[in-house]
Amino acid sequence: MYAIIGTWKMSLEGVWKGREMLKNCAGAGDTVTQAVMQAEDQPEFHSVGYGGLPDREGRVTLDAGFMDGDSLRVGGVISVEHIKNPILAARLLCGRETNCLLSGRGAEEFALRKGLPLCDMRTQDSMERWRQEVNGLGANFSPYEGHDTVCVLALDHGGHMAAGVSTSGLFMKEIGRVGDSPLAGCGFFCDSRYGAAAATGLGEDIMRGCLSYEAVSLMRRGASPQDACREALKGLVDRKLSLKESKGSISLIALSPRGEFGASTTLPLFPFSFGSGDHPARLYRTGWDQPVQAAREEDLKGLD
Ligand code: GLY
């Protein structure tokens, strides 16, 4: 069995290609990396990679994380400004015993030493968005616009699993702000014995529930990926509601070592893509208190 799942509509092409790679016996790690890069490279996806959402100073600073489910090794980069594909740097850092999570200049110097492509990640569009916001002419973008991180989980023919995530984080974020995405257990977690999970949404909330670890932990105790996503999310939402807070903007995906998948969200509509040995890659959707169902592109207009 092989399977791959990714958050948002923006993951569809990467998941489609990733499924082809897995079918041709590629490893889970290579597949996840390629699928995340696919989204990072597209400037029209405003919250990931090239052309991502700028911070308060108008810089596009990116976070990425990667986890190998066999070794439980993790790698990640935080606030990188010139690494064309942050997920590639995270993947390379994942092989290290120490210094596997690097931020800012250290991460950029690592990428340079490894010969990774560097470029200016700002686009005219991302700069225009920032200029409008600082001049008070913005379209009232909230820091969290309803979608952010591309997360990809894969299972290969050999039973190996991997997880990768990449994001620019919040629009107009404070300099130095770190979200959930580069943090193992929060933005992603992967153990080939039990499954993988990843989160998208407001990092400050996701961190409070260590949501990705919580979902994998539920799978370790026998939950299906769907039940694990639902229970992990419900636990945090119930707690937030008991604290008189809103339920927030959080979505979770999960994949089991048998190729079953799950997804859960607090949003009215959360699209994601999935493909496996049994199922061609396609879009699915779920919503708060709604079941997972197949989706068509035209149902998801205006969403990345
Ligand atoms: N989930 C991405 C972030 O909050 O930065």
Boltz pocket constraint, residues with backbone or C-beta under 6 A from the ligand:
constraints:
  - pocket:
      binder: B
      contacts: [[A, 148], [A, 149], [A, 167], [A, 168], [A, 169], [A, 170], [A, 178], [A, 179], [A, 180], [A, 181], [A, 199], [A, 200], [A, 201], [A, 202], [A, 203], [A, 204]]
      max_distance: 6.0
